[in-house]
Structures are given as structure tokens and as C-alpha cells.
Amino acid sequence: MTADGGPAGPGGIVDRGCAPLHDDTTAVREDAATALSEVSDAWLVGRARELNAVGQHSDALGQRTTIREADNLLAEAQRRGEPRIVAQLLRHCAAIRLAVPDLVEDADALLDELLAHSRRHGLVVLQADAHALRGRRSLLAGSEDAALNEIAHGLSMLDDELAPDATLGRRSWERLLAQALIDIGLVLTQLGVYEMSDQVMTRAHQRIRESGGPHEIAVHMINRCRMLLGWGLRLERVGQHPEATDRFKTASDLAHAVEGPWRESLFPRVADRLASEQMPVLGAAHALASPHIDHIGKLRQLRSLDRAMHPREKIIVAIALSRCLTCAGRGGEAVRLLSETRTDLRDDTSEPTLRISLAREYAHLTELDADSTSEALRDYALELETELWTMREVRLSTLATRLDNYRLSHRHDAITQQALQDPLTGLSNRRALDERLDKLQDQHDSQPLSVALVDLDGFKEVNDRCSHAEGDEVLREVAATLRDTLRSDDFVARYGGDEFVVLLPGVMLAAAEAALQRTVEAVDRLPYQRSRGVTLSIGVVAMRPQESGGQVLARADAAMYQAKRGGGNQVSAFAGAPTPRAPSPHAVWTPPDAL
């Protein structure tokens, strides 16, 4: 369960019941697209959260309907191009598919795109979440080692000193961080690494407590309840019954506590019924904490709900119900129930630890029905469980080792990056620019190569009128806009002061001019409180054979001054003769009097 909270849809598009966008006529499709184009970025993300919550607890038809609508939202986000919005929509579209057995493979391309997109735009939290979801996908494919690797990679990126993304806002960033931690915790739960899952869930709780709404709180409490039940079942298998009882009791307490936020959550629900009567894991928590005949009817009703149940819910509810049936003296029914559940999940590989608990429960009840029992077989089973417990310790050790390795790798990459990075804007610095320019000159497939020099109009007035701190914020804002509006293959560096350089490999001069004009317009559209009124003057030139880096930058600088003389807030493409002198790496280039 990975859904986030979000606002209800505007009239004319979708409603809380997830009505599909009709595909039967072109006019309806065009009306829907027009309506989507009028909503805010925040609405797109909020509606995707709703669809995620609904889609993971719907029948097959409902799931496909929510996926179709979520894909429409993703297409709109991609049309707008705001990287953080696109990343969140990619994440929700992938997560919904992971909950639909027949569509799991369709999530692969989305997860790959999310990972590449978040890495390209420096969205660390969403990149970590991409690894978490890939870990879940690996378990669905039966690859526990690959899942461990993905989780170690993702968790290593979420150290406590991680700096918030100022563009998102503190609360939204906290929500995304909590979501990533929960997704990691869920995979750790599936792997049976409960101690580490507990630590990760605790970190998520701290973030949700500060920034989460009722839905986030409900999701977290339900996930934590699920983790505690799996932990308790695992402890029982090695004879640690008091510890297991404690986990079941805590899970039941959480199931009681979730009733409040549940009433304000996004889950499909019947308003006048308890959460424990609608969410299988909550009803199972009460039954495992105190098996009794009174729970039988409720658990049977939970099993018969007209919607898809995840394998983990099927196993946990089956075990809880079998214990209540046994308490009522209906051991035969309990055995049949467990047998049916095992048959139903024969081909599922997503819950390796819970599957063993299900097999143990079935073997235990079958043994009780036998005329005689074998002490040797019981001893053999205990030895197997002890060996599995040892393997679990090895798995935990393996995860810790990989986590340390990835952390070291990230630190090494960070140190290397700092040497080539401008500390204020996060863009590449002059040293990195020189290295990239030399490299592109030697690459045949990088030709033609367009080179642009970007200068901020009115920046000096910002520093004089406001403060250097606000000037720094403007530089960061412009740097982010440059990076986000250009291609991933384009290289953006801070050249010094309020100047930037853009390298556009494989782009003809006319196409480079058009791309940079879109950047000029994007900066011009920024709210005044973010840009303080600055605009861009950009000069762009095509690099010539045998031309040095200094020479091409000098021509780009001359073209930039032509844009400034034209009033600024524009792009000037210049293909004139090479300038006879190049700027010193430590001096400000002075343009010629005329082009």
C-alpha cells in the first residue's frame, strides 16, 4: 500500500468514484484533454494519489479504469514538462500496475523511466523510491537477491542529513520521503528483515507526524500493522511465543487507533462500518491478538469482499481465521481453508516469508488431526526453522554490507561531483565545462555542436535593491529553469557571476535557438517573487572545426551582447567570423564594438 492523499477532482473530469474518461468519441477525448489542461500541477498529483489508493483496492475492472485515467494524467504532466510532477505521476502509474498481477510487467518501463528521470533531474527521494518499487517488482519475479540489492541502493540515498528540495516545499518533500521509506519498509517486510523494516517505518512515522494528512497516517499505521503481524508469525516459528504475542497485541492496538484517520482517508469504504471490517489486515490483527469464535464471521466477510486481495492479506487472514476456527473446535474447516489458500497462491513468489508461515500453520493443523505424531518429524521441522532463522541473519548481514557499500559509493561520487560542481546552483562549474567541451570536440556524434552563453538581465539591480541572499535565490531559480527546460543531453554550467554556458551536442544552430527561446520564455513566466523580474539574454553559435573552446565562447559572448543591445529577454544566434582573441580564464570577456 503506497497511496498518498490528494484533493477531489474538478467538475467535468473525474469524481471520487473513479469514473473513466470515455474513449468512444474524439469530441469527448478532446474535451477531457482540454479540462485536464486547465487544472493545476497540484491537482494532477493529488488525483494520482487518489487513483493509487482506489486502484489498489478495486476489482479488475476498477483497476484498469484507474490505470487508464492515471495514464491520462501522466500524459498531461509530460506535456507540461515539470520534472517533479512528471516523476510523481510516473511513480503512481507504476505503483498501480504493481498491484495488478496481469499488468506487473507493464510497470517495468515506467520504473526504468522513473529511475532515469529522477537521476537526470537530481530528484534523490524519488530516485530512492524507484529503487524501492523495483525491489517490489523483483520479489514479484521471485528474485530476492535483486530485491535486496535495490533496497540497499535506495536506502543508502536516504540518510538523515538529506537536504529538502526547496522547489517542492517542505511538506510535500516530507511526504515524498515518507512514501519512499514506507515502500522500502514494505519490501523489507516481505523479505522478513523485520528489525530493519521497523527502523525504516519509524523514520517514516517521524515524517508523517510532521507533514502527513489523515490518509498518509492511515496508510502508515496499516503498513506498520502488517509488518508487526508478519514479524509475530516469524517469531512463532522459532518458538519465541511471548515476543510474537507482543507483536500481535501492538498490531491490534494500531488497528484500533487507525479508525480515526481511516474515516478521512482516500480508501474506498463504507462510511458506517469500521476499518477492521473493511481492511483484511486490521481484522486479522484483532483475531491473531485474541483468537475467538467471535472473529469468524468478520474474517469470512473480509475474505469474500468483492475486490482484489494481495497475497499477503490472503495469507494473514487465512492464518487468523484458521486459529479462530480451531478455537471453535472446527479443525477440519481450518485445514481445508489453509489448503485452499496454499493452492490459490501456488505460483505467487511475492511473500516468501509469509508463505513459510502458511505452510507451517497447515502442517501444524494436519499433525493435530493425525492419529499419531512423529517426534522425529517435529525435531526435523524445528531444525529447518532454525536454519531459516540463520539464513535470515545472513540476509540481514548481506543487506547491511551492501548498504554500507552503496553509502561509500554515494559519498565518493559526491566528493567527485563537488570538485566539478558550482556550490550555489548545483550546476557544473568552469572546470567541468572545460572538460566537457574538450570531450565533445573529439566526439564525432556530438557534431554539430551549438554553444550558448546566458546572462541575466537586471541581476545587478536585484543585488542592489534587495540583498545578495535574494540574488543567490534568483541564480538558483534560473539555474533550475535552465536545467529543466533543456534536454537531458544538453550540458549546463555556471560560467561565473550571473553567466551560464549551455552546450547542445548534435543540434543545428536554428534548433538550438528555438530551444533556448523556450528557456527565455520560461524564465520570463516565472512569478516575480521567484525571479525578481530578471530575464535572459542568450547568445548562441555553432562551433567550427579546429576552433578552440576560448574562441567559441568569445563568439557566443559577442552574440549575447547583441541580444542585450536588442533589449534583452531574447536569443541571438550568430554565425560570424571567429573572434581574434579569446578571454582569459580569469578575466571578464569584453565584447567587440560591432558584430
Solvent accessible surface area in square Angstrom, and as a share of the most:
residue,aa,sasa,rsa
1,M,4,0.02
2,T,4,0.02
3,A,4,0.03
4,D,5,0.02
5,G,7,0.06
6,G,22,0.21
7,P,68,0.43
8,A,68,0.53
9,G,21,0.20
10,P,46,0.29
11,G,80,0.77
12,G,83,0.79
13,I,16,0.08
14,V,11,0.06
15,D,78,0.41
16,R,110,0.40
17,G,65,0.62
18,C,10,0.06
19,A,45,0.35
20,P,46,0.29
21,L,16,0.08
22,H,108,0.48
23,D,79,0.41
24,D,113,0.59
25,T,62,0.36
26,T,77,0.45
27,A,62,0.48
28,V,55,0.32
29,R,113,0.41
30,E,106,0.47
31,D,97,0.50
32,A,14,0.11
33,A,59,0.46
34,T,77,0.45
35,A,23,0.18
36,L,7,0.04
37,S,50,0.33
38,E,136,0.61
39,V,20,0.11
40,S,64,0.42
41,D,48,0.25
42,A,73,0.57
43,W,20,0.07
44,L,0,0.00
45,V,8,0.05
46,G,1,0.01
47,R,0,0.00
48,A,0,0.00
49,R,20,0.07
50,E,1,0.01
51,L,0,0.00
52,N,0,0.00
53,A,1,0.00
54,V,18,0.10
55,G,0,0.00
56,Q,4,0.02
57,H,18,0.08
58,S,15,0.10
59,D,59,0.31
60,A,67,0.52
61,L,137,0.68
62,G,21,0.20
63,Q,5,0.02
64,R,107,0.39
65,T,13,0.07
66,T,1,0.01
67,I,12,0.06
68,R,93,0.34
69,E,2,0.01
70,A,0,0.00
71,D,47,0.24
72,N,47,0.24
73,L,1,0.01
74,L,14,0.07
75,A,58,0.45
76,E,14,0.06
77,A,1,0.00
78,Q,78,0.35
79,R,159,0.58
80,R,70,0.25
81,G,37,0.36
82,E,52,0.23
83,P,3,0.02
84,R,18,0.07
85,I,21,0.11
86,V,10,0.06
87,A,0,0.00
88,Q,9,0.04
89,L,0,0.00
90,L,0,0.00
91,R,0,0.00
92,H,3,0.01
93,C,0,0.00
94,A,0,0.00
95,A,0,0.00
96,I,0,0.00
97,R,27,0.10
98,L,10,0.05
99,A,12,0.09
100,V,7,0.04
101,P,111,0.70
102,D,117,0.61
103,L,25,0.12
104,V,15,0.08
105,E,131,0.59
106,D,76,0.39
107,A,0,0.00
108,D,52,0.27
109,A,73,0.57
110,L,25,0.12
111,L,2,0.01
112,D,75,0.39
113,E,74,0.33
114,L,0,0.00
115,L,15,0.07
116,A,45,0.35
117,H,15,0.07
118,S,0,0.00
119,R,130,0.47
120,R,109,0.40
121,H,23,0.10
122,G,52,0.50
123,L,8,0.04
124,V,54,0.31
125,V,7,0.04
126,L,4,0.02
127,Q,19,0.08
128,A,0,0.00
129,D,1,0.01
130,A,0,0.00
131,H,7,0.03
132,A,0,0.00
133,L,0,0.00
134,R,65,0.24
135,G,0,0.00
136,R,19,0.07
137,R,40,0.15
138,S,17,0.11
139,L,0,0.00
140,L,52,0.26
141,A,69,0.54
142,G,41,0.39
143,S,43,0.28
144,E,54,0.24
145,D,84,0.43
146,A,40,0.31
147,A,0,0.00
148,L,10,0.05
149,N,59,0.30
150,E,24,0.11
151,I,0,0.00
152,A,0,0.00
153,H,45,0.20
154,G,0,0.00
155,L,9,0.04
156,S,4,0.03
157,M,20,0.09
158,L,0,0.00
159,D,32,0.16
160,D,106,0.55
161,E,135,0.61
162,L,42,0.21
163,A,78,0.60
164,P,53,0.34
165,D,31,0.16
166,A,99,0.77
167,T,78,0.46
168,L,35,0.17
169,G,32,0.31
170,R,139,0.51
171,R,134,0.49
172,S,42,0.27
173,W,8,0.03
174,E,2,0.01
175,R,43,0.16
176,L,5,0.02
177,L,1,0.01
178,A,3,0.02
179,Q,10,0.05
180,A,0,0.00
181,L,0,0.00
182,I,8,0.04
183,D,0,0.00
184,I,0,0.00
185,G,0,0.00
186,L,5,0.03
187,V,0,0.00
188,L,0,0.00
189,T,13,0.07
190,Q,9,0.04
191,L,0,0.00
192,G,3,0.03
193,V,1,0.01
194,Y,2,0.01
195,E,55,0.25
196,M,25,0.11
197,S,0,0.00
198,D,35,0.18
199,Q,116,0.51
200,V,4,0.02
201,M,0,0.00
202,T,57,0.33
203,R,49,0.18
204,A,0,0.00
205,H,82,0.37
206,Q,82,0.36
207,R,44,0.16
208,I,8,0.04
209,R,161,0.59
210,E,116,0.52
211,S,8,0.05
212,G,18,0.17
213,G,8,0.08
214,P,52,0.33
215,H,5,0.02
216,E,12,0.05
217,I,62,0.32
218,A,0,0.00
219,V,3,0.02
220,H,5,0.02
221,M,27,0.12
222,I,0,0.00
223,N,0,0.00
224,R,54,0.20
225,C,0,0.00
226,R,6,0.02
227,M,0,0.00
228,L,10,0.05
229,L,0,0.00
230,G,3,0.02
231,W,25,0.09
232,G,0,0.00
233,L,4,0.02
234,R,8,0.03
235,L,7,0.03
236,E,19,0.09
237,R,9,0.03
238,V,32,0.19
239,G,46,0.44
240,Q,63,0.28
241,H,95,0.42
242,P,97,0.61
243,E,69,0.31
244,A,1,0.01
245,T,77,0.45
246,D,84,0.44
247,R,55,0.20
248,F,7,0.03
249,K,114,0.48
250,T,61,0.36
251,A,0,0.00
252,S,10,0.07
253,D,67,0.35
254,L,32,0.16
255,A,0,0.00
256,H,119,0.53
257,A,57,0.44
258,V,0,0.00
259,E,24,0.11
260,G,29,0.28
261,P,25,0.16
262,W,4,0.01
263,R,148,0.54
264,E,121,0.54
265,S,1,0.01
266,L,16,0.08
267,F,3,0.01
268,P,63,0.40
269,R,83,0.30
270,V,73,0.42
271,A,94,0.73
272,D,129,0.67
273,R,67,0.25
274,L,95,0.47
275,A,0,0.00
276,S,12,0.08
277,E,45,0.20
278,Q,15,0.07
279,M,8,0.04
280,P,3,0.02
281,V,0,0.00
282,L,0,0.00
283,G,7,0.07
284,A,0,0.00
285,A,0,0.00
286,H,29,0.13
287,A,0,0.00
288,L,7,0.03
289,A,32,0.25
290,S,68,0.44
291,P,50,0.31
292,H,88,0.39
293,I,91,0.46
294,D,98,0.51
295,H,35,0.16
296,I,11,0.06
297,G,51,0.49
298,K,104,0.44
299,L,2,0.01
300,R,98,0.36
301,Q,90,0.40
302,L,1,0.00
303,R,81,0.30
304,S,83,0.54
305,L,41,0.21
306,D,131,0.68
307,R,52,0.19
308,A,43,0.33
309,M,26,0.12
310,H,33,0.15
311,P,33,0.21
312,R,21,0.08
313,E,9,0.04
314,K,57,0.24
315,I,1,0.00
316,I,0,0.00
317,V,0,0.00
318,A,0,0.00
319,I,0,0.00
320,A,0,0.00
321,L,0,0.00
322,S,0,0.00
323,R,43,0.16
324,C,0,0.00
325,L,0,0.00
326,T,52,0.30
327,C,84,0.50
328,A,34,0.26
329,G,66,0.63
330,R,86,0.31
331,G,21,0.20
332,G,36,0.35
333,E,52,0.23
334,A,0,0.00
335,V,28,0.16
336,R,140,0.51
337,L,11,0.05
338,L,0,0.00
339,S,41,0.27
340,E,106,0.47
341,T,7,0.04
342,R,103,0.38
343,T,71,0.41
344,D,88,0.46
345,L,9,0.04
346,R,153,0.56
347,D,129,0.67
348,D,32,0.16
349,T,63,0.37
350,S,4,0.03
351,E,5,0.02
352,P,25,0.16
353,T,10,0.06
354,L,10,0.05
355,R,83,0.30
356,I,58,0.30
357,S,4,0.03
358,L,6,0.03
359,A,38,0.29
360,R,72,0.26
361,E,11,0.05
362,Y,54,0.21
363,A,58,0.45
364,H,87,0.39
365,L,12,0.06
366,T,60,0.35
367,E,48,0.22
368,L,106,0.52
369,D,86,0.44
370,A,50,0.38
371,D,156,0.81
372,S,90,0.58
373,T,70,0.41
374,S,43,0.28
375,E,104,0.46
376,A,73,0.56
377,L,120,0.60
378,R,93,0.34
379,D,75,0.39
380,Y,130,0.50
381,A,51,0.40
382,L,101,0.50
383,E,115,0.52
384,L,86,0.43
385,E,20,0.09
386,T,72,0.42
387,E,97,0.43
388,L,52,0.26
389,W,53,0.18
390,T,69,0.40
391,M,100,0.45
392,R,16,0.06
393,E,75,0.34
394,V,92,0.53
395,R,53,0.19
396,L,40,0.20
397,S,65,0.42
398,T,42,0.24
399,L,0,0.00
400,A,40,0.31
401,T,73,0.43
402,R,55,0.20
403,L,11,0.05
404,D,76,0.39
405,N,86,0.44
406,Y,49,0.18
407,R,64,0.24
408,L,110,0.55
409,S,52,0.34
410,H,54,0.24
411,R,125,0.46
412,H,121,0.54
413,D,79,0.41
414,A,41,0.32
415,I,120,0.61
416,T,68,0.40
417,Q,98,0.44
418,Q,121,0.54
419,A,48,0.37
420,L,50,0.25
421,Q,45,0.20
422,D,14,0.07
423,P,132,0.83
424,L,39,0.19
425,T,14,0.08
426,G,34,0.33
427,L,8,0.04
428,S,26,0.17
429,N,33,0.17
430,R,74,0.27
431,R,139,0.51
432,A,10,0.08
433,L,0,0.00
434,D,69,0.36
435,E,87,0.39
436,R,90,0.33
437,L,4,0.02
438,D,83,0.43
439,K,119,0.51
440,L,12,0.06
441,Q,61,0.27
442,D,127,0.66
443,Q,63,0.28
444,H,168,0.75
445,D,122,0.63
446,S,6,0.04
447,Q,76,0.34
448,P,53,0.33
449,L,0,0.00
450,S,0,0.00
451,V,0,0.00
452,A,0,0.00
453,L,1,0.01
454,V,0,0.00
455,D,14,0.07
456,L,5,0.02
457,D,26,0.13
458,G,40,0.38
459,F,20,0.08
460,K,143,0.61
461,E,93,0.42
462,V,1,0.00
463,N,32,0.17
464,D,101,0.52
465,R,134,0.49
466,C,46,0.28
467,S,44,0.28
468,H,134,0.60
469,A,69,0.54
470,E,58,0.26
471,G,0,0.00
472,D,49,0.25
473,E,99,0.44
474,V,2,0.01
475,L,5,0.03
476,R,91,0.33
477,E,35,0.16
478,V,0,0.00
479,A,0,0.00
480,A,19,0.15
481,T,14,0.08
482,L,0,0.00
483,R,71,0.26
484,D,29,0.15
485,T,55,0.32
486,L,17,0.08
487,R,110,0.40
488,S,64,0.41
489,D,94,0.49
490,D,16,0.08
491,F,18,0.07
492,V,15,0.09
493,A,0,0.00
494,R,42,0.15
495,Y,26,0.10
496,G,36,0.35
497,G,49,0.47
498,D,32,0.16
499,E,33,0.15
500,F,0,0.00
501,V,0,0.00
502,V,0,0.00
503,L,0,0.00
504,L,2,0.01
505,P,22,0.14
506,G,43,0.41
507,V,17,0.10
508,M,127,0.57
509,L,38,0.19
510,A,76,0.59
511,A,53,0.41
512,A,0,0.00
513,E,63,0.28
514,A,50,0.39
515,A,17,0.13
516,L,0,0.00
517,Q,61,0.27
518,R,143,0.52
519,T,0,0.00
520,V,2,0.01
521,E,76,0.34
522,A,14,0.11
523,V,1,0.00
524,D,77,0.40
525,R,174,0.64
526,L,26,0.13
527,P,55,0.34
528,Y,122,0.46
529,Q,128,0.57
530,R,102,0.37
531,S,4,0.03
532,R,68,0.25
533,G,48,0.46
534,V,2,0.01
535,T,25,0.14
536,L,0,0.00
537,S,0,0.00
538,I,0,0.00
539,G,0,0.00
540,V,0,0.00
541,V,0,0.00
542,A,32,0.25
543,M,22,0.10
544,R,72,0.26
545,P,121,0.76
546,Q,182,0.81
547,E,10,0.04
548,S,53,0.34
549,G,17,0.17
550,G,25,0.24
551,Q,59,0.26
552,V,0,0.00
553,L,11,0.06
554,A,0,0.00
555,R,0,0.00
556,A,0,0.00
557,D,6,0.03
558,A,1,0.01
559,A,0,0.00
560,M,0,0.00
561,Y,64,0.24
562,Q,70,0.31
563,A,1,0.00
564,K,60,0.26
565,R,138,0.50
566,G,53,0.51
567,G,68,0.65
568,G,10,0.10
569,N,56,0.29
570,Q,59,0.26
571,V,15,0.09
572,S,9,0.06
573,A,36,0.28
574,F,32,0.13
575,A,70,0.54
576,G,19,0.19
577,A,80,0.62
578,P,69,0.43
579,T,16,0.10
580,P,132,0.83
581,R,143,0.52
582,A,50,0.39
583,P,25,0.16
584,S,53,0.34
585,P,91,0.57
586,H,175,0.78
587,A,59,0.46
588,V,133,0.76
589,W,20,0.07
590,T,82,0.48
591,P,30,0.19
592,P,50,0.32
593,D,148,0.77
594,A,78,0.61
595,L,81,0.40
